[in-house]
Amino acid sequence: MTRPGGGARGGDVRIRRAAARDAKRLTRLVRTSRAYEGRYAAMVAGYRVGPDYIETHQVFTAVEPGTDRPLGFYSLILDAAELDLMFVADEVQGLGIGRLLMGHLREQAQGAGLTGVRIVAHPPAEGFYRSVGACRTGTLVADPPVVMWDRPELLLPIA
């Protein structure tokens, strides 16, 4: 795959509101994420981003120029001021898509009057969230059989 935007980090990638028709492609991003291999695989096995979820939540997707193929997505729960989901396709990680999505999330949160967004992170993603300004506030202890490992809890301040 070529770099989005012809080589520029984030380039011409655009972010749009996800639609019900995106459900299968977003589900595929979740289920095939290398971040959830090995001990984390059970967390996404059978996971589904359904059309109903997309229609009732603030779900936004970064799409590849000219193809509308999702490169990543996030879901912001406004009434809880929480990032519910965020995934970036394995083949475009490191190209600025996650940062682009987080910038968009900040705009959405600010527009909604939020002062901060809670993030309960997948442990390997904590460094990314901290690199975009989130601060660790605690740890959510494992809750077997649903979640088998502790997860970092962070707060992303919204200016």
C-alpha positions in Angstrom: 0.0 0.0 0.0 1.2 3.5 -0.7 1.4 6.0 2.1 -1.8 8.0 2.5 -1.7 11.4 0.9 1.1 10.4 -1.5 3.7 10.1 1.1 2.8 13.0 3.4 2.0 11.9 7.0 -1.7 12.0 7.2 -1.7 13.8 3.8 -5.1 13.9 2.1 -6.7 11.5 4.5 -10.1 12.8 5.5 -12.2 12.1 8.5 -15.9 11.6 8.1 -18.7 10.5 10.3 -19.0 6.7 10.0 -22.2 5.3 8.5 -24.0 2.0 9.0 -22.5 0.7 5.8 -19.0 0.9 7.4 -19.9 -1.6 10.1 -18.3 -4.7 8.5 -15.1 -2.8 7.6 -14.7 -1.3 11.0 -15.3 -4.7 12.6 -12.6 -6.1 10.4 -10.2 -3.4 11.6 -10.9 -4.4 15.2 -10.7 -8.2 14.7 -7.5 -8.2 12.6 -5.5 -5.7 14.8 -2.1 -7.1 15.6 -2.3 -5.2 18.9 -4.7 -7.9 20.0 -2.7 -11.0 19.1 -1.5 -13.5 21.7 -2.9 -13.0 25.2 -5.1 -10.1 24.0 -6.8 -12.1 21.2 -9.8 -13.1 23.3 -10.7 -9.4 23.8 -11.7 -8.9 20.1 -12.6 -12.4 19.1 -16.2 -12.1 18.0 -16.3 -8.4 18.6 -18.7 -6.5 16.3 -19.0 -2.8 15.5 -22.7 -3.0 14.4 -24.7 -0.5 12.4 -26.8 0.3 15.5 -23.6 1.2 17.4 -22.5 3.5 14.6 -25.9 5.2 14.4 -26.2 5.9 18.1 -22.6 6.9 18.9 -20.1 9.6 17.7 -18.1 7.3 15.4 -15.6 8.9 12.9 -13.4 7.2 10.4 -10.2 8.3 8.6 -10.5 7.2 5.0 -8.0 6.7 2.3 -8.1 9.3 -0.5 -9.9 8.1 -3.6 -11.1 4.8 -2.1 -13.1 5.7 1.0 -11.4 2.7 2.7 -11.2 3.1 6.5 -7.7 3.5 7.7 -8.8 3.9 11.3 -11.7 5.0 13.5 -12.7 6.2 16.9 -15.9 6.4 19.0 -16.4 9.2 21.4 -19.2 8.8 24.1 -20.2 12.4 24.8 -22.4 11.9 27.9 -19.6 9.9 29.6 -16.8 12.0 28.1 -14.9 8.8 27.1 -13.1 7.4 24.2 -14.8 4.1 23.7 -12.9 2.6 20.7 -9.9 3.6 18.6 -8.2 1.5 16.0 -5.8 2.2 13.2 -5.2 -0.4 10.4 -1.9 -2.2 11.0 -0.5 -1.3 7.6 -0.8 2.5 8.2 0.4 2.6 11.8 3.2 5.1 12.2 1.9 7.3 9.4 0.1 9.9 11.5 -3.4 8.5 11.2 -3.8 8.0 15.0 -2.7 11.5 15.6 -5.0 12.8 13.0 -7.9 11.0 14.6 -7.0 12.3 18.1 -6.9 15.9 16.7 -10.4 15.4 15.3 -11.5 13.9 18.6 -10.3 17.0 20.4 -12.2 19.2 18.1 -15.4 17.1 18.6 -14.9 17.1 22.4 -14.3 20.9 22.5 -17.3 21.5 20.3 -19.4 19.5 22.8 -18.1 21.5 25.7 -16.0 18.7 27.3 -13.0 19.7 29.3 -11.4 16.2 29.3 -11.9 12.7 27.8 -11.4 9.6 29.8 -9.4 6.8 28.1 -9.2 3.2 29.3 -6.4 2.0 27.2 -5.3 -1.3 25.8 -2.0 -1.6 27.7 0.3 -1.5 24.6 -1.4 1.7 23.5 -0.7 3.7 26.6 2.5 5.2 25.2 0.6 6.5 22.2 -2.1 8.2 24.3 0.5 9.8 26.5 2.4 11.1 23.4 -0.8 13.0 22.4 -1.2 14.6 25.8 -3.2 12.2 27.9 -2.1 11.8 31.5 -2.4 8.6 33.5 -4.9 8.8 36.3 -5.0 5.2 37.5 -5.5 1.6 36.7 -8.6 -0.4 36.0 -8.1 -3.8 37.6 -8.7 -6.9 35.6 -12.3 -8.2 35.6 -12.2 -11.9 34.6 -13.7 -13.4 32.5 -14.5 -10.2 30.6 -11.0 -8.5 30.8 -8.1 -10.6 32.0 -5.5 -7.8 32.5 -5.2 -4.5 34.2 -5.7 -1.5 31.9 -4.3 2.0 32.3 -6.8 4.8 32.8 -5.9 8.2 31.3 -7.4 11.7 30.9 -7.0 13.7 27.7 -7.4 17.3 28.6 -9.4 19.4 26.1 -8.4 23.0 25.8 
